[in-house]
Amino acid sequence: MAYNTVTVTTAATKIVDANSQRQSLIISNAGSVTVYIGPDDSVTTANGMPIVGYGNLSEDSGGTRMQMGPVYGIVGAGTVDVRFWERIR
């Protein structure tokens, strides 16, 4: 199990590293600014998946394959703390 807080800025910021042993992942936006996430550092506010202020994204393998790569985030302005909780085998 791993967890941490990452400050996401207006430059693509790695939230969580790639992990081939990942079974579930929760990403929580701990601020009021929308965070946009994607699988690499080309994520932008135009192409990323939004996690609205104080929102969460939860992914569980449910016995099947899930995103094992890194997750990056970016914000349109300012900074926001993002927290993750990762369960591994």
TIROMI-113594 format. One record per residue (C-alpha): residue number from 0; residue in one letter; y, x, z. Coordinates in steps of 0.1 Angstrom, whole numbers. Layout:
+-------+-------+-------+-------+-------+
: lumnu : lumlo :    py :    px :    pz :
+-------+-------+-------+-------+-------+
:   NUM :     a :     Y :     X :     Z :
...
+-------+-------+-------+-------+-------+
//
This chain:
+-------+-------+-------+-------+-------+
: lumnu : lumlo :    py :    px :    pz :
+-------+-------+-------+-------+-------+
:     0 :     m :     0 :     0 :     0 :
:     1 :     a :    35 :    12 :    -8 :
:     2 :     y :    69 :    -2 :    -2 :
:     3 :     n :   105 :    10 :    -5 :
:     4 :     t :   141 :     1 :   -11 :
:     5 :     v :   158 :    14 :   -43 :
:     6 :     t :   195 :    11 :   -51 :
:     7 :     v :   198 :    -2 :   -87 :
:     8 :     t :   230 :     7 :  -106 :
:     9 :     t :   245 :     1 :  -141 :
:    10 :     a :   222 :    29 :  -154 :
:    11 :     a :   185 :    21 :  -158 :
:    12 :     t :   170 :    29 :  -124 :
:    13 :     k :   133 :    33 :  -117 :
:    14 :     i :   122 :     8 :   -91 :
:    15 :     v :    85 :    16 :   -89 :
:    16 :     d :    63 :    43 :  -105 :
:    17 :     a :    34 :    37 :  -127 :
:    18 :     n :     2 :    31 :  -108 :
:    19 :     s :   -32 :    26 :  -123 :
:    20 :     q :   -45 :    13 :   -90 :
:    21 :     r :   -20 :   -15 :   -87 :
:    22 :     q :   -34 :   -49 :   -77 :
:    23 :     s :    -2 :   -68 :   -68 :
:    24 :     l :    35 :   -61 :   -69 :
:    25 :     i :    64 :   -80 :   -53 :
:    26 :     i :   100 :   -71 :   -64 :
:    27 :     s :   128 :   -86 :   -43 :
:    28 :     n :   165 :   -86 :   -51 :
:    29 :     a :   182 :   -81 :   -17 :
:    30 :     g :   217 :   -87 :   -30 :
:    31 :     s :   238 :  -113 :   -48 :
:    32 :     v :   240 :   -95 :   -82 :
:    33 :     t :   213 :  -103 :  -109 :
:    34 :     v :   190 :   -74 :  -116 :
:    35 :     y :   173 :   -71 :  -150 :
:    36 :     i :   139 :   -54 :  -151 :
:    37 :     g :   118 :   -39 :  -178 :
:    38 :     p :    90 :   -15 :  -184 :
:    39 :     d :   111 :    16 :  -193 :
:    40 :     d :   145 :    31 :  -191 :
:    41 :     s :   157 :    13 :  -223 :
:    42 :     v :   161 :   -19 :  -202 :
:    43 :     t :   196 :   -35 :  -205 :
:    44 :     t :   212 :   -67 :  -192 :
:    45 :     a :   206 :   -81 :  -226 :
:    46 :     n :   169 :   -74 :  -229 :
:    47 :     g :   156 :   -73 :  -193 :
:    48 :     m :   140 :  -100 :  -173 :
:    49 :     p :   165 :  -114 :  -148 :
:    50 :     i :   158 :  -116 :  -110 :
:    51 :     v :   187 :  -136 :   -97 :
:    52 :     g :   205 :  -127 :   -64 :
:    53 :     y :   181 :  -129 :   -35 :
:    54 :     g :   153 :  -138 :   -59 :
:    55 :     n :   118 :  -124 :   -61 :
:    56 :     l :    92 :  -115 :   -88 :
:    57 :     s :    56 :  -116 :   -78 :
:    58 :     e :    27 :  -104 :   -99 :
:    59 :     d :   -10 :  -104 :   -88 :
:    60 :     s :   -39 :   -92 :  -109 :
:    61 :     g :   -61 :  -121 :   -99 :
:    62 :     g :   -90 :  -100 :  -110 :
:    63 :     t :   -75 :   -92 :  -144 :
:    64 :     r :   -55 :   -64 :  -158 :
:    65 :     m :   -18 :   -64 :  -149 :
:    66 :     q :    13 :   -42 :  -156 :
:    67 :     m :     3 :    -7 :  -143 :
:    68 :     g :    34 :    11 :  -158 :
:    69 :     p :    67 :    18 :  -141 :
:    70 :     v :    93 :    -9 :  -136 :
:    71 :     y :   130 :    -2 :  -142 :
:    72 :     g :   161 :   -22 :  -133 :
:    73 :     i :   197 :   -24 :  -142 :
:    74 :     v :   228 :   -44 :  -131 :
:    75 :     g :   258 :   -54 :  -151 :
:    76 :     a :   283 :   -42 :  -125 :
:    77 :     g :   282 :   -26 :   -91 :
:    78 :     t :   249 :   -18 :   -73 :
:    79 :     v :   222 :   -38 :   -56 :
:    80 :     d :   193 :   -30 :   -32 :
:    81 :     v :   160 :   -39 :   -46 :
:    82 :     r :   128 :   -38 :   -25 :
:    83 :     f :    92 :   -36 :   -37 :
:    84 :     w :    58 :   -40 :   -20 :
:    85 :     e :    28 :   -28 :   -40 :
:    86 :     r :    -8 :   -33 :   -30 :
:    87 :     i :   -33 :    -8 :   -45 :
:    88 :     r :   -71 :    -6 :   -45 :
+-------+-------+-------+-------+-------+
//
